[in-house]
Amino acid sequence: MTSAVSRLTVAALVGAMLVVRAGLAVAEPSAAATEHPDAAAADASPVALVRSLQILQEQIANGSVAAHSAQSALLARIEARFTQAPPETWQDPHNARAAVIYLLSGGKPATIRALLAHGKPLAIEPNLIKGALAYVEGREDEAMEALRTVDVRRLPPSLGGPVALVQSALVVRQDVSNAMALLDEARLLMPGTLVEEAALRREIFLAGQIDNADKFEKLAVQYVRRFRHSIYAGNFREHLAVALTRFSFAQNTGMFSRVQGVLGQLDPASRRTLYLMVARTALLRGKTDMARLAAEQAASASRAGTVDGERARLYRAISLVLGDGYEDGLRDLSSIDKARLPARDVELLDTTRRLAGQMRKWPEGTEPGQRTAPPAEVPPPSRIDSASAGTVTIDRAQRLLGDVNKMLKEAGR
């Protein structure tokens, strides 16, 4: 653990309560607290410790690697403090709510079960603690039964936000619209926090699934503007690249401007990287039009002769070969400098060149116009450009395009 992380003792995090919610650096601990961190932890109330955890998670939402590294240590300290607290501690509603927040913020269910073993119920609505435990332990039906009537607006925002996230996860398979409404609640209850960041990420993809292009674009732009430095932003971009190739509105070339509107909020390097990811993912899914559009955007943002520039040219060329531009695609493939490509794209280039070159060769032992025997397993239908339709048999073209598709999927693993 780095020296910066090692200084994030519980005492320092409790002191961070004086820091503004915008996510400024955590205040330095006092000399006494640094020398006796365990004593400081023992003196801190459950409410103060959990508030420190939430402040730490706000730092994570704002991109602090040190805060992310320190989170597990803080959770362990909270666990120790909760375990050592006398039973009457949990008769204070504030501390009882803190226990539920801890559980829904990455805490161990065994810690909460130990509190319940004291025999006295926690000073909180039973359904909240029961539902939170059931959710964390994977008993979704029980969690749904316990939490379905909980009104998050009647809870303190610090608890209502995490509960709304859980409620959304529980109903999403049955009612996407309701799940999105609950994510809206979570965002509004805890703006600027990791709860809002997580709710935004989830709601963006739900909006895409139901083809709500307006909400998708609005929320995605909001996420990029507010949380582009989040620890989870990289994972978000990877999922976004995959999701864009699935959303029907994104596959409509006339709607591609919406994708550009979202990615235009990123810095140039991130934007170029994401366009490349979208292009490659679209190829793997057989979305040649989208692959071409994304590759062209990546190419326009890349310098000639660079690795990214050659990758963009490669993806565009493959999309043309598999689409309506066979001749142009084949010509572009022959001019790509494989020395500038990553190893997995070199294999992609070599195999595509070989298979593309075979697409206009007559199979041995056949004559023009003669159909070959049908393949044992016909691959998914692929478009064949009209220029080549008269010079290649349909069955052979399908087999070759099937080989290309298979090769693309193997290269994408």
C-alpha positions in Angstrom: 0.0 0.0 0.0 1.4 3.4 -0.9 2.4 6.0 1.7 -0.6 8.1 0.6 -2.9 5.2 1.2 -1.3 4.3 4.5 -2.1 7.8 5.9 -5.8 7.3 5.2 -6.4 6.0 8.8 -9.9 6.1 10.2 -9.0 9.2 12.2 -8.1 11.0 9.0 -11.3 9.9 7.4 -13.4 11.1 10.3 -11.6 14.4 10.0 -12.6 14.4 6.3 -16.1 15.2 7.4 -14.9 18.8 7.5 -14.1 18.6 3.8 -16.6 19.8 1.2 -18.6 17.2 -0.7 -17.1 18.2 -4.0 -14.3 15.7 -3.3 -11.3 17.7 -2.1 -8.2 15.9 -0.6 -8.7 14.2 2.7 -7.4 16.2 5.6 -4.2 15.1 7.3 -4.7 13.3 10.7 -3.4 14.7 13.9 -0.1 13.4 15.3 -1.9 11.7 18.1 -4.4 10.0 15.8 -1.6 8.8 13.5 0.3 7.3 16.5 -2.8 5.5 17.8 -5.1 4.8 14.9 -6.8 1.9 16.6 -7.8 4.0 19.6 -9.2 6.6 17.2 -11.2 4.0 15.5 -12.5 2.6 18.8 -13.7 6.1 19.8 -15.5 6.8 16.5 -19.2 6.2 16.5 -20.7 3.9 13.8 -22.4 7.0 12.2 -19.0 8.8 11.9 -17.3 5.7 10.5 -19.9 5.1 7.9 -20.0 8.8 7.0 -16.2 8.5 6.5 -16.8 5.5 4.2 -19.3 7.5 2.1 -16.8 10.4 1.8 -14.1 7.9 0.7 -16.5 6.6 -1.9 -17.1 10.1 -3.1 -13.4 10.3 -3.7 -13.6 7.1 -5.7 -16.3 8.5 -7.9 -14.0 11.4 -8.5 -11.1 9.2 -9.6 -9.0 8.8 -6.4 -6.9 5.6 -6.8 -5.7 6.0 -3.2 -9.2 6.1 -1.9 -10.1 3.0 -3.8 -7.1 1.2 -2.4 -8.0 2.4 1.1 -11.6 1.3 1.0 -11.0 -2.4 2.0 -8.9 -1.3 5.0 -11.6 1.1 6.2 -14.3 -1.6 5.8 -12.2 -3.9 7.9 -11.9 -1.2 10.6 -15.6 -0.6 10.6 -16.2 -4.3 10.9 -14.0 -4.4 14.0 -15.6 -1.4 15.5 -19.1 -2.8 14.9 -18.2 -6.2 16.4 -16.8 -4.6 19.6 -19.7 -2.2 20.1 -22.0 -3.0 23.1 -25.5 -4.1 22.2 -27.1 -0.8 23.3 -25.2 1.0 20.5 -27.7 -0.3 18.0 -30.7 1.1 20.0 -29.7 4.5 18.6 -31.6 4.8 15.2 -28.7 6.7 13.7 -26.3 3.9 14.4 -28.8 1.3 13.2 -29.2 3.1 9.9 -25.4 3.3 9.6 -25.3 -0.5 9.9 -27.5 -0.9 6.9 -25.6 1.7 4.9 -22.4 -0.2 5.7 -23.9 -3.4 4.5 -25.1 -1.9 1.2 -21.7 -0.2 0.7 -19.6 -3.3 0.6 -19.8 -4.5 4.2 -19.9 -8.1 5.3 -23.3 -9.6 6.0 -21.7 -11.7 8.8 -20.9 -8.5 10.7 -24.6 -7.5 10.6 -25.7 -11.0 11.6 -23.4 -10.7 14.6 -25.3 -7.5 15.7 -28.6 -9.3 15.3 -27.3 -12.2 17.5 -27.3 -9.9 20.5 -31.0 -10.7 20.7 -32.3 -7.1 20.7 -33.7 -5.8 17.4 -31.8 -2.9 15.9 -33.7 0.4 16.2 -34.7 0.4 12.5 -37.6 -0.8 10.5 -37.2 -4.6 10.4 -37.8 -4.9 6.7 -34.8 -2.7 5.9 -32.3 -4.8 7.7 -34.0 -8.1 6.6 -34.2 -6.9 2.9 -30.6 -5.6 2.8 -29.3 -8.9 4.2 -31.3 -11.0 1.8 -30.1 -8.9 -1.2 -26.4 -9.0 -0.3 -26.7 -12.8 0.4 -28.3 -13.4 -3.0 -31.8 -14.2 -1.8 -33.6 -11.9 -4.2 -37.2 -13.1 -3.6 -36.9 -12.5 0.1 -35.2 -9.1 -0.5 -38.0 -8.1 -2.9 -40.7 -9.1 -0.4 -39.0 -7.1 2.4 -38.1 -4.0 0.4 -41.0 -3.6 -2.1 -43.1 -1.4 0.2 -40.2 0.7 1.5 -40.6 4.4 0.5 -37.0 5.7 -0.1 -38.2 9.3 0.1 -39.1 8.8 3.8 -35.6 7.7 4.6 -32.6 9.9 5.2 -30.9 10.4 1.7 -27.7 8.6 2.8 -29.8 5.5 3.3 -32.5 6.1 0.7 -30.0 6.3 -2.1 -28.5 2.8 -1.6 -31.9 1.3 -0.9 -33.2 2.7 -4.2 -30.3 1.2 -6.0 -31.1 -2.2 -4.5 -34.9 -1.9 -5.3 -34.0 -1.1 -8.9 -31.8 -4.2 -9.2 -34.6 -6.3 -7.8 -37.3 -5.2 -10.3 -35.3 -4.6 -13.4 -36.1 -8.0 -15.0 -39.8 -7.5 -14.6 -40.2 -3.8 -15.0 -37.5 -1.8 -16.7 -39.4 1.5 -16.5 -39.8 1.1 -12.7 -36.2 0.2 -12.4 -35.2 3.4 -14.2 -37.5 5.5 -12.0 -35.8 4.1 -8.9 -32.4 4.9 -10.3 -33.6 8.4 -10.9 -34.6 8.5 -7.2 -31.1 7.2 -6.2 -29.4 9.9 -8.3 -31.5 12.7 -6.9 -31.1 11.6 -3.3 -27.3 11.4 -3.4 -25.9 13.8 -6.0 -22.1 13.8 -6.5 -21.7 10.4 -4.8 -20.7 6.9 -5.8 -24.4 6.1 -5.6 -25.2 8.6 -8.3 -22.3 7.4 -10.4 -23.5 3.8 -10.1 -27.1 4.8 -10.8 -26.2 6.7 -13.9 -24.1 3.8 -15.3 -27.0 1.4 -14.8 -29.7 3.7 -16.2 -27.7 4.6 -19.3 -27.7 1.0 -20.4 -31.4 0.4 -19.5 -32.3 3.4 -21.6 -30.5 1.9 -24.5 -32.2 -1.5 -24.0 -35.6 0.0 -24.4 -34.5 2.2 -27.3 -35.0 5.5 -25.4 -32.4 7.3 -27.4 -33.2 10.7 -25.9 -32.7 9.6 -22.3 -29.6 7.5 -23.3 -27.9 10.4 -24.9 -28.8 12.8 -22.0 -27.6 10.5 -19.3 -24.5 9.4 -21.1 -23.4 13.0 -21.7 -24.2 13.7 -18.0 -22.0 10.7 -16.9 -19.1 11.7 -19.1 -19.2 15.3 -17.9 -19.6 14.5 -14.1 -17.7 11.2 -13.7 -15.2 10.9 -16.5 -12.5 10.4 -13.9 -14.3 7.8 -11.8 -12.4 4.6 -11.0 -15.2 2.8 -12.8 -15.2 5.0 -15.9 -12.9 2.7 -17.9 -15.2 -0.2 -17.3 -18.1 2.0 -18.3 -16.5 2.8 -21.6 -15.8 -0.9 -22.4 -19.5 -1.7 -21.7 -20.6 1.3 -23.7 -18.7 0.0 -26.7 -20.5 -3.3 -26.5 -23.9 -1.8 -25.7 -23.8 0.6 -28.7 -23.5 -2.3 -31.1 -26.7 -3.8 -29.6 -28.9 -0.8 -29.4 -31.1 -0.6 -32.5 -31.1 3.2 -32.5 -27.3 3.2 -32.6 -27.2 0.8 -35.5 -29.2 3.2 -37.6 -26.6 5.2 -39.6 -28.9 8.2 -39.5 -28.8 8.2 -35.7 -25.1 7.8 -35.4 -24.9 11.5 -34.7 -26.3 10.7 -31.2 -23.3 8.4 -30.6 -21.0 11.2 -31.8 -22.8 13.6 -29.4 -22.0 11.4 -26.5 -18.4 10.6 -27.4 -17.7 14.2 -28.3 -17.8 14.9 -24.5 -14.7 12.8 -24.0 -11.1 14.0 -24.3 -9.5 13.3 -27.7 -7.5 10.3 -26.6 -10.4 8.6 -24.8 -12.7 9.4 -27.7 -10.4 7.8 -30.2 -10.0 4.8 -28.0 -13.7 4.3 -27.6 -14.3 4.7 -31.4 -11.8 1.9 -32.0 -13.5 -0.3 -29.4 -16.9 0.4 -31.0 -15.5 -0.4 -34.5 -13.9 -3.7 -33.4 -16.9 -4.8 -31.3 -19.3 -3.9 -34.2 -17.2 -6.1 -36.5 -17.4 -9.0 -34.1 -21.2 -8.6 -34.0 -21.5 -8.3 -37.8 -22.6 -4.7 -37.7 -20.5 -3.6 -40.7 -22.1 -0.1 -41.2 -21.6 0.9 -37.6 -18.0 -0.5 -37.7 -17.2 1.6 -40.8 -18.7 4.8 -39.2 -16.8 4.3 -35.9 -13.6 3.4 -37.7 -13.8 6.6 -39.8 -14.3 8.7 -36.7 -11.3 7.0 -35.1 -9.2 7.5 -38.3 -10.1 11.2 -38.4 -8.9 11.6 -34.8 -5.6 9.7 -35.4 -2.3 10.8 -36.9 -1.3 9.0 -40.1 1.2 6.2 -39.5 0.3 5.7 -35.9 -0.9 2.5 -34.3 -4.4 3.9 -33.8 -4.4 5.2 -37.3 -3.6 1.8 -38.8 -6.1 0.0 -36.6 -8.8 2.4 -37.7 -7.9 1.8 -41.4 -7.9 -2.0 -40.8 -11.4 -2.0 -39.2 -12.8 0.2 -41.9 -11.3 -2.0 -44.6 -12.7 -5.2 -43.1 -16.2 -3.5 -42.8 -16.0 -2.7 -46.5 -14.9 -6.2 -47.5 -17.8 -7.6 -45.5 -20.2 -4.9 -46.7 -20.8 -3.2 -50.0 -17.2 -2.0 -50.8 -15.3 -5.2 -51.5 -12.8 -3.7 -54.0 -12.1 -0.6 -51.9 -11.7 -2.7 -48.8 -9.3 -5.2 -50.5 -7.2 -2.3 -51.8 -7.0 -0.7 -48.3 -6.1 -4.0 -46.7 -3.1 -4.4 -49.1 -1.8 -1.0 -48.0 -1.9 -1.4 -44.2 1.4 -1.6 -42.5 1.2 -4.6 -40.2 4.4 -3.6 -38.4 2.2 -0.8 -36.7 -0.5 -3.2 -35.6 -0.9 -5.0 -32.3 -0.3 -8.8 -32.6 -4.0 -9.7 -32.4 -4.8 -7.3 -35.3 -1.9 -8.6 -37.4 -3.6 -12.0 -37.3 -6.9 -10.3 -38.2 -5.2 -8.6 -41.1 -3.5 -11.7 -42.5 -6.6 -13.9 -42.2 -8.9 -11.3 -43.7 -6.5 -10.8 -46.7 -6.4 -14.5 -47.3 -10.1 -15.1 -47.1 -11.0 -11.9 -49.0 -8.7 -13.0 -51.8 -10.6 -16.3 -52.1 -14.0 -14.8 -52.3 -13.8 -14.4 -56.1 -12.1 -17.6 -56.9 -14.1 -20.5 -58.3 -14.0 -23.6 -56.2 -12.0 -26.3 -57.8 -14.1 -28.6 -60.1 -17.0 -26.1 -60.6 -18.0 -23.9 -63.5 -19.5 -20.4 -63.6 -23.2 -20.6 -62.6 -22.8 -24.1 -61.0 -23.9 -24.2 -57.4 -21.7 -26.1 -55.0 -23.0 -28.5 -52.4 -24.6 -26.8 -49.5 -22.4 -26.4 -46.4 -23.1 -28.7 -43.4 -23.8 -25.7 -41.3 -24.8 -22.4 -42.9 -23.3 -19.4 -41.1 -25.4 -16.4 -40.3 -26.5 -14.5 -43.4 -23.9 -11.9 -44.6 -24.4 -9.2 -47.2 -22.6 -9.9 -50.5 -21.9 -6.8 -52.7 -23.6 -6.7 -56.0 -20.4 -6.4 -58.0 -19.3 -9.8 -56.8 -22.7 -11.5 -57.0 -22.3 -12.5 -60.6 -18.8 -14.0 -60.2 -19.0 -16.1 -57.1 -21.4 -18.8 -56.0 -23.7 -18.0 -53.1 -22.7 -21.0 -51.1 -19.0 -20.4 -51.4 -19.4 -16.8 -50.5 -21.4 -17.7 -47.4 -18.8 -20.2 -46.3 -16.0 -17.7 -46.7 -17.9 -15.0 -45.0 -18.7 -17.5 -42.2 -14.9 -18.1 -42.0 -14.3 -14.4 -41.7 -17.0 -14.0 -39.0 -15.5 -17.0 -37.0 -12.0 -15.5 -37.4 -13.2 -12.2 -36.1 -14.8 -13.7 -33.0 -11.7 -15.8 -32.3 -9.5 -12.7 -32.6 -11.8 -10.8 -30.2 -11.4 -13.3 -27.3 
